[in-house]
Amino acid sequence: MGALIIKEFTGLSDEDMLSAFMFDIRFQYALHTTSFLKQPMSGRTLRRFRERYSAYEKETGIDLLHDTITSLSSEMAQMMKLDLALK
């Protein structure tokens, strides 16, 4: 999920994201994989995740990506002491 969030945030294609993940320590640090000898992601990883994510959403009606982003933004707002109330 973290890789897909970074991918969308940076506007990278799958191939560019995978390349950055394999060779850019910043991406590995963000995903907590700096200690891995071999990085645990491939094009197949992203494809399979999307397939499972889609199937889950169709079956349950729950959008896990939306829920994750909403939860993270709420937590970040609390940490930053932001008032999100509409005025």
Buried (B, 14 or more C-beta within 10 A) or exposed (E): EEBBBBBEEEEBEBEEBBEBBEEEEEBBEBBEBEEEEEBEBEEEBBEEBEEEBEEEBEEEEEEEBEEBBEEEEEEEEEEEEEEEEEE
